[in-house]
Amino acid sequence: MTFDWPTALPLIFAGLMGLAILIYVILDGFDLGIGILFAASADSEQDTMIAAIGPFWDANETWLVLAVGLLLVAFPMAHGTILSALYLPVFVLLVGLILRGVAFDFRAKVPAGKKQRWNRIFFIGSATASLAQGYMLGVYVLGLDVGLGGMAFGALVALCLSAAYAAMGSAWLIYKTEGDLQRKAVRWLRTTLVLTALGMVAVSLATPLASPRIFDKWFLWPEILYLSPLPIVSALLFLWLWRQTFHLPKPDDRHSILPFLTLAAIFALGFAGLAWSFYPYVVPDRLTIWQAASAPESLAFILVGTVVVLPIIIFYSFYAYRVFGGKATDLTYD
């Protein structure tokens, strides 16, 4: 039996793009979340919070570049359709990311009296980027509905995704810090978990209601039986993590990474549900993966480059997290 490359290549690139998006949401989610938490932190804590993400945040954003790049070169028709509908929130996202990058460096170089101004800009950039991503997710779930209903749902998801990022940031601080800041991060996690759960419930309910096709994929027999572990396991992980927040930090800082890993697992389960809901469409109910894909010859050429670049990104990410493991220390730019 010959391998059907014209059928397989779009699937491979859809999988790679989905993987890049998931890794970005988990990794850049925690440093966006820490930026959001600047609003609730004291001046004396913000340097430690920056140190907790300093060695990683550039590498984290590489996954966003990879995901958008794959969308552009592998699915150009989908890229045009999606960005045409989401042009303004994409612009807002880019502004937020630029503000974050500028503030991250300037806050360490300006005189002490002006440092707080750049801390506020870092918070504004983080919150803006998070809200823009959440809004885009909400509009995408409703099939790129940019009407009043789609905008309202996008605003709800924007708030909930920002809370989810703040929860990821709190969990990362539990792992990377100690003392009063670590205990404060536990309280932040307890608060943000509620909005995170609300956001996942809202997206989970809206997705099947947005399309009869998606409704049938979730609620017909036997699909409902096969898919039931996704919401059940997610709910159990939420409940387990909520209970753990009343017992953290543990003596000798044992298992401090578990809250972050638990949230990462919840995000992965939610992403798997979304992927199942929209498959085989890359633009909901408009363009399938194969309709939106580039020519097989182009995809084959791009795949060669991806096979070279992707392992380098993965290796660098693992290496950075290994080298800069342990508790956060004072971050210097000298």
Backbone hydrogen bonds, N-H to C=O, Kabsch-Sander energy under -0.5 kcal/mol:
donor,donor_aa,acceptor,acceptor_aa,energy
5,W,3,F,-1.4
7,T,4,D,-0.6
8,A,4,D,-2.3
9,L,5,W,-3.0
11,L,7,T,-0.8
12,I,8,A,-2.5
13,F,9,L,-2.4
14,A,10,P,-2.3
15,G,11,L,-2.4
16,L,12,I,-2.4
17,M,13,F,-2.6
18,G,14,A,-2.5
19,L,15,G,-2.4
20,A,16,L,-2.4
21,I,17,M,-2.3
22,L,18,G,-2.5
23,I,19,L,-2.6
24,Y,20,A,-2.3
25,V,21,I,-2.6
26,I,22,L,-2.1
27,L,23,I,-2.9
28,D,24,Y,-2.0
29,G,24,Y,-0.8
30,F,26,I,-1.0
30,F,27,L,-0.5
31,D,27,L,-1.0
32,L,28,D,-2.4
33,G,29,G,-2.3
34,I,30,F,-1.9
35,G,31,D,-1.5
36,I,32,L,-2.0
37,L,33,G,-2.2
38,F,34,I,-0.5
38,F,35,G,-0.9
39,A,36,I,-1.6
40,A,37,L,-1.5
41,S,38,F,-1.0
45,E,42,A,-1.4
46,Q,42,A,-1.0
46,Q,43,D,-0.6
47,D,43,D,-0.6
49,M,45,E,-2.0
50,I,46,Q,-2.3
51,A,47,D,-2.3
52,A,48,T,-1.4
53,I,49,M,-0.6
53,I,50,I,-1.2
54,G,50,I,-2.1
56,F,53,I,-1.8
57,W,53,I,-2.0
60,N,56,F,-2.3
61,E,57,W,-1.6
62,T,58,D,-0.7
62,T,59,A,-0.7
63,W,59,A,-0.5
63,W,60,N,-1.2
64,L,61,E,-0.5
65,V,61,E,-1.8
66,L,62,T,-2.3
67,A,63,W,-2.3
68,V,64,L,-2.7
69,G,65,V,-2.4
70,L,66,L,-2.5
71,L,67,A,-2.2
72,L,68,V,-2.3
73,V,69,G,-2.5
74,A,70,L,-2.5
75,F,70,L,-0.7
75,F,71,L,-1.3
77,M,292,A,-1.0
79,H,75,F,-2.4
80,G,76,P,-2.3
81,T,77,M,-2.1
82,I,78,A,-2.9
83,L,79,H,-2.3
84,S,80,G,-1.7
85,A,81,T,-1.6
86,L,82,I,-1.8
87,Y,84,S,-0.5
90,V,86,L,-2.2
91,F,87,Y,-2.1
92,V,88,L,-2.4
93,L,89,P,-2.5
94,L,90,V,-2.3
95,V,91,F,-2.2
96,G,92,V,-2.4
97,L,93,L,-2.4
98,I,94,L,-2.3
99,L,95,V,-2.6
100,R,96,G,-2.2
101,G,97,L,-2.2
102,V,98,I,-2.5
103,A,99,L,-2.6
104,F,100,R,-2.5
105,D,101,G,-1.2
106,F,102,V,-2.7
107,R,103,A,-2.3
108,A,105,D,-1.0
109,K,106,F,-1.4
110,V,106,F,-2.2
114,K,111,P,-1.9
115,K,111,P,-0.6
115,K,112,A,-0.8
118,W,114,K,-1.2
119,N,115,K,-1.7
120,R,116,Q,-2.2
121,I,117,R,-1.8
122,F,118,W,-2.2
123,F,119,N,-2.0
124,I,120,R,-2.8
125,G,121,I,-2.9
126,S,122,F,-2.1
127,A,123,F,-2.9
128,T,124,I,-2.7
129,A,125,G,-2.3
130,S,126,S,-2.2
131,L,127,A,-2.7
132,A,128,T,-2.3
133,Q,129,A,-2.1
134,G,130,S,-2.3
135,Y,131,L,-2.6
136,M,132,A,-2.3
137,L,133,Q,-2.2
138,G,134,G,-2.4
139,V,135,Y,-2.4
140,Y,136,M,-2.4
141,V,137,L,-2.5
142,L,138,G,-1.3
143,G,140,Y,-2.0
144,L,139,V,-2.0
145,D,139,V,-1.1
146,V,144,L,-0.7
151,M,147,G,-2.5
152,A,148,L,-2.3
153,F,149,G,-2.4
154,G,150,G,-2.4
155,A,151,M,-2.2
156,L,152,A,-1.9
157,V,153,F,-2.6
158,A,154,G,-2.2
159,L,155,A,-2.0
160,C,156,L,-2.2
161,L,157,V,-3.1
162,S,158,A,-2.0
163,A,159,L,-1.9
164,A,160,C,-2.3
165,Y,161,L,-2.6
166,A,162,S,-2.3
167,A,163,A,-2.2
168,M,164,A,-2.3
169,G,165,Y,-2.7
170,S,166,A,-2.5
171,A,167,A,-2.5
172,W,168,M,-2.3
173,L,169,G,-2.2
174,I,170,S,-2.0
175,Y,171,A,-1.4
176,K,172,W,-2.4
177,T,173,L,-2.2
181,L,178,E,-0.7
182,Q,178,E,-0.5
183,R,179,G,-2.0
184,K,180,D,-2.3
185,A,181,L,-2.3
186,V,182,Q,-1.6
187,R,183,R,-1.5
188,W,184,K,-2.3
189,L,185,A,-2.5
190,R,186,V,-2.1
191,T,187,R,-1.8
192,T,188,W,-2.6
193,L,189,L,-1.9
194,V,190,R,-0.6
194,V,191,T,-0.8
195,L,191,T,-0.8
196,T,192,T,-2.2
197,A,193,L,-2.5
198,L,194,V,-2.1
199,G,195,L,-2.4
200,M,196,T,-2.2
201,V,197,A,-2.3
202,A,198,L,-2.5
203,V,199,G,-2.5
204,S,200,M,-2.4
205,L,201,V,-2.3
206,A,202,A,-2.4
207,T,203,V,-2.3
209,L,205,L,-1.1
210,A,206,A,-1.7
211,S,207,T,-0.5
211,S,208,P,-0.7
215,F,208,P,-0.6
215,F,211,S,-2.3
216,D,212,P,-2.3
217,K,213,R,-1.6
218,W,214,I,-1.3
219,F,215,F,-2.5
220,L,216,D,-1.2
224,I,220,L,-2.2
225,L,222,P,-0.9
226,Y,222,P,-1.9
227,L,223,E,-2.6
228,S,224,I,-0.9
230,L,227,L,-1.6
232,I,228,S,-1.9
233,V,229,P,-2.8
234,S,230,L,-1.9
235,A,231,P,-2.5
236,L,232,I,-2.2
237,L,233,V,-2.5
238,F,234,S,-2.3
239,L,235,A,-2.4
240,W,236,L,-2.7
241,L,237,L,-2.7
242,W,238,F,-2.7
243,R,239,L,-2.2
244,Q,240,W,-2.0
245,T,241,L,-1.5
246,F,243,R,-1.3
247,H,244,Q,-2.2
253,D,250,K,-2.1
254,R,251,P,-1.3
256,S,253,D,-1.1
258,L,255,H,-1.2
261,L,257,I,-2.2
262,T,258,L,-2.8
263,L,259,P,-2.2
264,A,260,F,-2.3
265,A,261,L,-2.1
266,I,262,T,-2.2
267,F,263,L,-2.7
268,A,264,A,-2.3
269,L,265,A,-2.3
270,G,266,I,-2.4
271,F,267,F,-2.5
272,A,268,A,-2.3
273,G,269,L,-2.0
274,L,270,G,-2.0
275,A,271,F,-2.8
276,W,272,A,-2.3
277,S,273,G,-2.1
278,F,274,L,-2.2
279,Y,275,A,-1.7
281,Y,278,F,-3.3
282,V,287,L,-2.5
283,V,287,L,-1.9
286,R,283,V,-2.6
287,L,283,V,-1.6
289,I,280,P,-2.6
292,A,288,T,-2.1
293,A,289,I,-0.8
294,S,74,A,-2.1
299,L,295,A,-2.4
300,A,296,P,-2.5
301,F,297,E,-1.8
302,I,298,S,-2.6
303,L,299,L,-2.4
304,V,300,A,-1.3
305,G,301,F,-1.2
306,T,302,I,-2.4
307,V,303,L,-2.6
308,V,304,V,-1.1
309,V,305,G,-2.7
310,L,306,T,-2.7
312,I,308,V,-0.8
313,I,309,V,-2.1
314,I,310,L,-2.5
315,F,311,P,-2.8
316,Y,312,I,-2.7
317,S,313,I,-2.4
318,F,314,I,-2.5
319,Y,315,F,-2.7
320,A,316,Y,-2.8
321,Y,317,S,-2.3
322,R,318,F,-1.8
323,V,319,Y,-2.9
324,F,320,A,-2.4
325,G,322,R,-1.2
328,A,176,K,-3.4
